[in-house]
Amino acid sequence: MRPPNIDWEAIFWETRGYLGLEDDEPVPREELLETAKANGWSESEFRQSLTATDDVEFSNGVGSGLQFVGRDSDSEDQTDDVDEPPVPTETSEETQSVEQPDDVDVDHSDLEWSVSRSGELPQVLEDLDAWMPTQGKLPFAPYAKTENQWSWSDPDNWTDVDTAQKWRRMHPQLTGLAFILQSEEGNYNGEPDPVLFVDYDDVIDEETGQPCEEALELMDRLGLTYTDLSTSETGAHQLFRGKLPEGTRTIQFDLPNDAGEVEIYDRRRVTVMTGKRIPGTPEDIQPVDEDVLEELADEHGRTRSTSTTREDWEPEFDRDDLEDLDETSNIQAIFDAVQQTEPRDIRLRSKKTEKRPDGTLSFDPAWETSDSGKRLGWDPDIGFIYRKGDRGLDALHVVALEDGISRSVSDYPTGEDWWRAVDALRDRGARIPEYDPPEEDSYKGSGDGRAVSALPIAQLDALEPAERRRYARKRGLEWPSTDDAREQLFDTIAEAMRNEDDRVVDAPTSLGKSFTTASTRWGARKEITGDRPVVHLLQTRDARDEAIDVAEEEGGTYHVLLGRHEACPVAAGEFDDEITIAGEAASDWLDRQCDGKSMPFSAAHRHLEEHNDQNTTLPCSDDCQCEAIAQWDKYREGPDGGLDYWPLVIATHNFAYAPGLRMHNNVVVDEEPAFEQELSTDRIRRAVGAYLREIDAPVSTWESFIQLSLNEQYGTDAAAERDALEDALYQDPDQDWYFEERDAHTLAPALARAIFRAEDRANGRRFGKTMHEPPRLEAGVRDDDEWNREWVSVVLDETNDVRSVRVVPDFGAARSVIGLDAHPAVPLWQANTLPWIKTKQVLDPEARQLWRRYERGLRVVQVGDATRPLSGDKALEWLNEDKLEVLFEHLVDEYGTQFRTAITTAQVEDRLEELMEEAGVHRPELMHFGEEKSRNDFANERVGLVNGCMDPGDDYVIDILAELDLDAEVETDVDDQGEEYRARGRGFTGADADTAGEILASVRENHIAQAAGRYARSPTDPDVNATVFVRTDAMPVGFADVQTPGVEWVFTDLQEEIVEDLRSSRRSRTTKEISESVGCSKEHVRTTLKRLSENEFGTPAVQVSEGTGANGATLYSDSGLPTVGLVDLHESPTDPYGSSSRWALAIRDPADRGDVSPGGDDASSSDTAPVWDWRSPPDQGD
């Protein structure tokens, strides 16, 4: 096994600097160890590398300090091949002191822009210790012992250029160098920063490599100085000696003729330095033409004093006043509450990236891409600051931008949008009282008052499609057409890809996320893809095959990667009678190696070919290479023609483990991936035990291994044995071991390291994570093959049983990672892709709901207000078959054969199908949660039912919290006897309770929304529409269009006999006749039939004729009696879609759920939600 590749020269350099030692002074081993650990190396890695290297020696015998002695110049370089970073160049004193002569006639158009020098940095910058390596576009200081190694404003993260270069070479994920511009108030080495930075964006033609005339003209005016290309090579940087005129914060403007953008600044900025100097420009920075700079500042400059400072403002209602105020008729209280809202008061979607000692904060704005991750700031004296242009914002505007209510920082919400933003801010946690306007100001359908009603779905339903938009628009409601929404979807994907961003695109089901990716001809969109492949990874084979059909139909160039059972007939079992290995059928052996040991298929296939019992060539390779192997050669070779790569590659999620698909490519992950491994504690115990025995570790059993890993002593025999064990865990077994040892697993070394390193987390969990380089066992592995890395994480409980294992491919080297999801759960996306990935909405929530309802034609009806969890051992007990029988009878009676599909949990799926058959449902078809994503089986069904919800239990949430290092506990109460129990509502407490709730919602609410989204999946076809009845309240807020009570009455056995007696009679009956027939009192019969004769549930089920029987008796007759009970699912008297599947009566606002518990209790709220009166038609003036 190759020892860890520690750059000892960099470690010595940093440690001596930290201790203040001279270059020739010995360094204590303990201090070197601390520096190595601060840079990400473990103690065992430190020891291994120290033992193996010849670069370090004791200065005066064993036990003395250590010296770095270096390598011979002809020693073999052990590092992986990476693109070399800029190398500082020697610059003579004469060159450094040269200034631009006054009489030089500068003409930048004569320079050779297409032949830039590589690795040349200005000497004046090299002399300043203000450098950081970059990961992507963000500065990162892995060597720093600071709270936030990403903070470029923290001088403790800065270093000299040589150290930054060394770390850049040492770690492939560090891709560049950044220089930090400071201000006069923040000195370097006792001297002010002399640099003025001119940034030209999008000014260079990609084909000719020449800047536009407008940019060249400006460069000539400012003067000749050190000039380099930007990282994209479509921009340029001029670096001058100088500073902006007094009072000017920055200069920013667009060049004429849309030729590009220019920014000029001299402080508090990150500048990514490429070192690609343009030949003919000076090797160091030169003075700027101050007269030209003054002219630009006068015309385009932004001053330091006016844009961000708060106006003198004293609130009428301070925070203490607002704390006790739930409702107000004074609008000033609303204004004051908004103005006093701080980041600590609300849940921002923008990620906090920095906290400075002075209390100021930095955020990465959620509504746009920020290269620095710091574009949004907050200052206690100023408030929110949008740093590009220094615009002052308040919390309402920030939330409005995050929710899509506002489209830009210059678009402050007004009118109804302002009130929507107030609601959004309140929903985020802000303490804002509800507004109860004075009577003279209340909304009356005209004037400037606020319309306080919710979305008028019922009124819109009652209108013809042609009138619906006009009616909605007059009330401030708009929604996009399907074409417009799909255009927004493409723009969102393209923006993230163009900017090399990592985003989860949040778009509704059926908008065409998969279609958009598969149908786009990416080979013609190099400005978006960066001239790299788009790798489209889908969740299921069916979804993949649909994407293939789309790509084929659209005529794009694409390549498909198939699974082993599809591409290799031997793996598919077609030759099991002919090919065996050690007496085992070939396909069974391959499954055991690939599924049971995570063996690469190519390695297992090669081993089978070389060691099969028949000693023969495998049938799949008779004429040529097996297609499962050959498809990778075809991928590497690219298509025939001008392209050297495939513009689109289509595969399933599991192919994310192939490094060649991730490295430098645009990876589109369609639906949330799940990279959890199905490994039991017993399987892990056997694998780790076999591994320990193979490497001759100090211990060889699971129990001893766990006991030793928990030992925290030092200086004892057990501690020495523990350290020896840790050293051993970096050994890799021989390749043959993976094939010959039945309990072997390719994850065994990583699992052992992760478990050994596991740390205590909340709720009695322990969590360990380690980087894993899978063994390269394939045939024909080359030294230049892409470096493969995975992240293996393990959660254990207090008894050391393994709760979960997650193996996540390292997406960090991808050009961009784009997730596609209709209801993304951010914590789970971060756990399964990149820890920093964020979401981007295509449509705001209101437009999304209206689009789904009126463009797509999907209506969601919430039935009842209970959660109805149907998971676990008691799922069948909680099914409530009596009420389901009533509901099914009603749906069959109303919709006939149109009702035949349902989605529920796997635990009750079979029983639900039986109940549907018993109720007369014609050939029912069912689906269960977990298999619903990307399925189109119910796309054309007109009516459907989603019954109950999944419930993963608290342990599932707690395990993920442990993975994310978050702190939240289950909420508990105490009963009258003092016993603690799980609190109603399934809530959580603690600092990260919101995230815990989001994780729970991802299982409950997101599966419900996905399930309902299986219907009405052709939004461009007006004839395809559906109504889905959802029998749970566990759905995203605002997802239900209407809410109905559901099953109101389930007959008792006696009531059922009364109904059956009347139903079977061919004539009207009296209460006496029925009572004698069923053996009960006449009053019981009368009460039962009276309720059935009322119109409480729509058309009366019983006809009543008073005084028409013998001796004036009342007669009852059947007019459509149900068998087992009554359901309240009112039918609208109008039929705007010409379909009986549309409902709209007594519709409650589903967004106003009162005190309804969001948890697992099958309980109803005592509060009644507002009711929209569909009977009141729109105003005639509308």
MARTISE-419323 format. One record per residue (C-alpha): x, y, z. Coordinates in steps of 0.02 Angstrom, whole numbers, plus 50000, padded with zeros to 5 digits. Example, Ala and Ser with C-alpha at 12.3 -4.5 7.8 and 13.67 -1.06 7.14 Angstrom:
BEGIN
506154977550390506844994750357
END
This chain:
BEGIN
500005000050000500695017249954500915028350109499965044850121500745058250011501085072250136502035087350071503325088250209504095104150145502425113050161502135105650335503845111550395503595128650315501935131350401502495124650571504065135350576503025150550532501785146550669503175144050799504265158350738505755146950702507145150350580507275139950420508695129250489507985126250663507345108650706505465106750730504705096250870503795080950806502235085150909502095102150825502265094450652500905082050698499735096150752500045105350588499735089450487498095086150582497545104150552497805100950367496695085650364497915071350394497605058950534498905053950663499105036850584499325044550410500635056050485501575041350560501475030950401502115044850291503485049550414504095031550419504115029950230504885046650179506735050750156506365069350159506345070650350507735066350472508095068550657509245083450680510305075250816509825057250838508195048550878507085058750993507755075750941506885088450831506555085050647507305093150493506675093550314508115087850203507185088050037507235076749885508555074449754508115083649595507955067449498506835058749626505235051249563503705062249583502405052449680500965064549655499525061949536499565071649373498605087849392498585103949296500015114549361499515130649449500355147149411502175146849465502945162849533504265169349416505885177949455505795196449417507335207349412507465223149514507545232949352505895225449294505065228549461505515246849462505025250549282503575262649270502605266949115503445281349022502345296348989502735296548803502265278248767500835277048643499875261948712498905251348589498205235448666497535229348499499325225348445499575213048588499545194148561497985190048662497845172148602499605167548664499585170948850501075166748961500765153549093501175155249278501715173549285501115183549435501495201749478502995203149594502155215849706500755203349741501985189149772502765199549910501105201150003500465187350117498665188450058498455172549958497275157749972497045142349863495335140649782494145125949768493145129849613492895148549626492915149749816494465152949922494835139050045496205137850177496415119450227498025123750319497215136850433496695133750613495185145150601493335142950634492895145750451494225140450327493155147250185493195165150252494265175850138494005191150250494905182750395496775186950384497165171050481496655161450325497895170950215499615164450176501085168150062501015163549878502255149049896501225140450031499625142949931500505135249780501095120249880499365116549945498675118649770499875105349706499565094049855497675092849835496875090149663495235097949721496125114649746496045121849572496785139349580497445154249677496585169649746497315186149802496345196149931496205214849899496255224750061495925242950102497045256150179496305251950349496875233950331498735233450298499865219750232501595218850310501355236350380501025243950209499355248150124498805237149980499335246349822498255236749698496835243549591495915229549501495005232049335493895217149290493305215349110491905202449096491345194048933492425205248821493465192148729492825183148574492955164248603493385160748420494695174348387495335176548564495335195348538494495208048654493125219148584493555236648524492635244648669493695235448797495315238948703494895257448697494645258148886496255248548916497195261248810496455275548911496905267949080498675263349028499825248449002500065237249154500105218849205498625210749117498035192749123496585182049062495155176849175494825158649218493505157449080494695165948956493235176848900493755190849016495325200149066496065208849218497145224449226498085227049390498705244649427499555254149566498245266249628496635268549722494885274549684494495293049706494005298549881492235293149925492065280849781491715262949832491735254749662491535258849478490375247549380489635249849207489195241049044490255244248891489355251848740488475240248617488245226748750490085222748729490355217348909490425223449088491795232449184492075233349372493465243149457493845241149641495295242949761494785234149921493885219750006493755208549854494325191249804495305191049641495615174049563497335175049482497695164049333499475169649296499065169649110499945186149071499685193948901501365195448811501875213448787501135219248951502295223249098502765209249217502265220049365500885232549402501055250649341500225267049395498475270449330498005286149234497165295449377496295308049263495415294049169494965285749334494195302049396493155303249237492515285449257492125288349441491135304049402490115294849270489915277449345490585277549523489605271949675489925281949833490295274650003489065284350105487305284650036486725267949969486795256850121486625267950272484935267050358483895282650363483635290650533482145280750590481405277550760480085263950770478425267750847478345249550901479975242350968480375223750979479665222351155478025230251100477895218350953478255203151059476585205251147475605210150990474685196450895473485207350796473415225750754472395238450657473885250450653474835247750492476365256150568476605240750679476795230150522478075242250449479065242850611479055223850629479745221750453481115234750479481695226950643481795209050578483575202350587484375186450518484285178150689482375180050686482035170550525482495154950428483405161250274483655150350122485245160050084486685150750165487705159950296489505159050237490405170750355490305178850527491545192750560492175198550730491245215050711489565206050702489325207750515488755192450418488925186150239487685175450146487655166549978486025173049903484805159049864484005168049716485585169549610487345163449587488705172349686490475167649640491145173349808489715166349909489665183050002488615194449892487275196750025487855204650187487105210450351487735224150463486965227850635487035246550596486435245650417485405229950391485505218750238486695224250100486735217949922488595220549894488545221149704488125239549691487945241549881486055241749888485195241950055483855228550079482685224150220482195206650277480545207450182481445211050018482695196850049481315184250082480325190849932481855187649822482075170149894480235165949863480185173349688478965187149738480275199949683481345197049531482795208849568483585219049707482895234849625481115227949626480435231149800478745222549826477225233749816475345231649832474785213649848476575207549822477075217049980475735208150080476265191350007478045195250061477425199750237476575182750246478145174150184479215183350312478005178550451478065160350393479965160950409479815165150593479725184150599478685191450739477435201450635475665204050701474175199850592473385215250514471545218350551471155234050451469945247050519468205245050450468345260250337469945253050260469425234850240469365226950070467705228849981468205222949809468825240049756470015253649812471745251449883471375240250032472115223150049471235207949978471385195850123470575180350049471585165149996471715158749818469925158749749470055141449674468185138249682467745154349591469045150849458468385133149438466665140149399467305150049250467665144649074469525143749034469425159048923468745169749066469785162249204471405171449170470535188249154469605185849317471215180349406472285194349332471105207649400471435200349571473315200449552473455181949511474445175449363475165158849311476255154349163475725144149014476545127049001477695133348863478235148248968478505137449121479555125149022480585139448953480895145249132481405127449176482705126749036483375143949081483585138549263484535122749214485575132149085486035146049207486675133749337487655123949206488375139449124488965146149292489715129249341488535129449489487865115649600485975117149617484405106749642483115113349519481425113449606480075111549473478335103649480478025086149417477565084849232478395101249187479655091149088481265090549190481845074149114481195078848942482115095448943483765087248986483585072948862482895083248717484175097348717485545096048588486955099748708488295098248574487675114748502487625123148674489485124048714489275141148791488195132448922489105115848942490875122648936491195110448794490965095648913489715081248914488045082049002487835065949102485985062649134485755050449278483995044049308483245034549453482505019349363482755009749203481015014549145481415032949168483065030349078482205021748932480975036248917482435048248911483235037848774481635038448672481595057448690483415059448641483155048248490481595057548435482445074548451483915068748347485295073048469486975064148487486965053248641487715037648720486835025348835487645015248973486724999249018486744988649175487624971849174486024961649164485524971249007487194972048918487944955048961486954939148925488064929149044487624940849186485794939549135485844920749165485654915348984487144903548996487014897049175486864879249111488474881049012489594892249119489994889349303491384894149423491784882849572490154874049532489114889849547488074896549402488944911149316487564923949343487384919249528489254921049554489274937949466487814943949573488724938449731490294947749681489484963649618488014965149738488724956049887490494963149881490284979249777491504972149651491694981849486490824971649352492294972649233493424964849366492184951049408491884947749223493764946149190493974934349338492544923649277493284922849103494984917449171494374905149304492734897449243492584878549264492454875749077494074885349042493244893448893492934910448820491324917648885489914917248756489674936148771491464938548708491524925548570491584937448422492084953548508492214961548678490714959748793489524974148765489504978248951491384981748939491424988448762490155002148801491485010748907492745010548765491415018248655491105031548786492955036048793493145036448604491665047948575490495048348425490995048048245491195065248170491865081648235491555079348421492815070548532491545067348669489715062548685488665078348715487365068148812487645052248913486115043248983486225030849127485465026549296485985033649464487165019349504488335024749364488785040049470490095028649548491065028749384492365042749402492485045349214490675051149211490925063749352492605071549320492465088649237490735084549167489015092249192488095079549298486195080449299485455069549436483625066449397482665064049561483475062849732484785048949735484925036749878486695030549904486335021050064487015003350060485964988650115487264981450233486734973350395487754974050554488114955450533488754957850354489864972150409490524962250557490994947850442491814959350313492804969150442493324953350533493934945250373494884961150328495724962150500496304944150485496954946950308498044961750357498654953450519497934967350625498244967250814496444961350837495444949750727493664950150794492294963250785492094964050974493944967051004493994979650863492554989850936493254988951113494954995051056494235009050950493335015951104494925016151208495435034151245496925030751357498685036451320500335028551369499595011451410499814994751322498014996051260498385013351188499915006551098498874992351027497535004750974498825015350882499524999850798497774994950744497465012150670499085011050571498574993950504496905000150439497765008950295498334992650218497444985750066497234966950043497894958149889496714958249741496434939549751495734941349927494214950549863493774935849752494304921149860493694926550032491814923750044491584937550175492664950250082491964967050032492794981149936492154993250069492924983450213494474994650236493425010550229492095003550345493424998850471494215016250465492535025150478491975014650626493665016350711493575035350695491735036950743491335051850853489925054350977488405063450907486725068150981485415055251034486685041851078487305040050900489105038750841489625044050667491175040550566491645046150391493155042750284493765045450109493835029150009494785025249852494015009049787495274995749738495624996149552495294978049506494744980449325495684973849177496754986349085496804999549220497935013849162498965025849264498055040449183496325033949227495285046449324495575046749510494105038749598493545044249768492015040449874491455045950045490975031750162489985036350317489315025150455488055028550594488085017250747486955016750899487385014751083487534995951064488744997750917487484990950795487644998950624486145010050589486605015550413488005015550286488095028650149489345028150007489275044349908490255046849746491365062249756490485075049647491725088649693492695087249530491155088849419491015104749317489235106849380488005096149476486165099249441484795089949533483035088749465481655086449593479845091649614479925092449804481765092449854482285088750033483865099050047484675089150191484515072950095485175080549934486655087150032486955070250112486915061349943487815073649829488745089049892488625096650066488445114149994487135110849860485615122449865483925123349780483285134949644481405136849615480745137749438479015144249489478505153149648477275143349757475715152549700476105151449515476565133249539474885128749617473885138349487474895130849344474595113349410472745116649432472315125849271473685121649146474075103849193472295099649248472735090849411471565094049557472075088249731470685085349857471205082750038470025070550121469905073650308471205081550419472095066650498473885061350457473555042550446475315035050448475305017550376477065011050404477804998450522477124982850606475454990750651475064997550479473634985350447472874989150617472875007750575472095005350403470315008850465469464997150343467705002550391467965020350331468895014550176467425003350131466265018350141467435029150038467695015949903465825013149886465555031649863466945033449733466335018249635464555024849640465105042049581466455037849454466125019849402467585012249308468535028849307469065025149486470275010549482471975016549546472745020149715474435023449794474845018849974476215011050080476974994250039476364987350206474514989150162474574988649972473924970849955472514973250081471984989550001471844980749833470734967549913469604980949988469464989549820468954973249736467674969849872466944987149843466694983549659468194992849588468514986649412470244978749395471134989649525472944994549500474055000249643475755007649673476685010149837477725024449902479535022849856479215017149678478175031949622479515043849559479695045049371478265032449347476935036249216475775021249243474325032249299474665046749182472985045649093471865040349238470465052449279470245048449464471465042149594471685039549779473235042249887472905033350050473885037550208475725041950217477395034050255478165036250426480005031950442480005033350631481105044250739482655033450716482745037450531482775056150567484015054250710485205044250600485235057750466485465071350598486995061650656487665061350478487445080150459488135083750634486525092350685485745093450856483895089950879482945078150992481205070950986479925081451078479225072951232477875076051362477585069151536475965060551587475055061651753476145047751825477745056951779478145045151635478925052751480478145049051312478285054651130477365071251111475885072550994476325080450829477985071250805478955087450832480775090050876481715101650991483455108850987484505120250879484155110350720482335105750751481825113850586483005102750488482375087450581480605092150531481175094450351481925077050350480305069650416479315079650288480425073050149479775055650184477965060250217477515075750118478665073449970478075055749937476265061649947476595075649822477545063949707476135051149718474795063749671475935069349531475775052449445474125058549373473745071049233475495070549161475155078548993474995097149029474915101748845473385090648816471795099248880470865082648876472015074849006471495080049181471225071249345470595072749522471635064449657470885061649829472255062249961471775054150125473075062550238473565079950291475425076050270475695085950112476645101950070475785117950125474655124349986474725107949890472885103549913471675113649807470175109249912469795100350075468275089650113467755081050274467785063750196466905049350280465615056950399464595041850449464965023350455463385012850484463245001850637462704983850605460904988450652460895003850541461584993350399460124981050422458884995650415459655002150254459714984850176457884981550220457344997650134458514994849987457844977249954456024982449960455084985249797453924997949877453965011650006454065006250188453495013150356454565013850513453435000550591453714988350448455594990750452455714989850642454754973550646455844966650506457524970450587457004969450769457284987150835456255001950893455295012950771456235028150840457905020550792457275017650615456545035250605458155043450665459225033750543458105037250392457855055450440459725058650430459815049750263458385060350197459255076850233460345085450103461835086350221462815075450101462095081549936460625072949851459555064249986459795045349987458015042650053456385049749986455135054550122453245055750093452415062050251450615056850287450395046850127450375029450206448955020150292448235029850437449325044850390450975035550412452575042350334453265032150191455145030050151455885024349987457645021549922458355034649802460135028249797460605021949969462425018350008462815001550085463935005450231464005024150263464055041950196465465052350124465545071350110466345074149939465185087249866464975088549679465015105549596463435110849504464555117249365465675106849258467035118149188468025103649116466595093249052467165079449169466315071649318467995071149405467915089749452467265094549623466985111249708465775113049855466005119950030467855120949997468965124850145470585134250125471845120150140473245132250185472355137350345472515121750449472225129650618472945118650754472935102750652474365092050712475645088650575476165073050664475695054950662474185055750775472575051250688471745066450764470695080350695470765098750733469385106850830469555122550728468575125250570469465132450420468705146650318467485141350184467405148150008465625150049947465605143649771463795148849753464285167249748464725170549567466065182949513465535201049499464725205049335466015218449308467355205149305
END
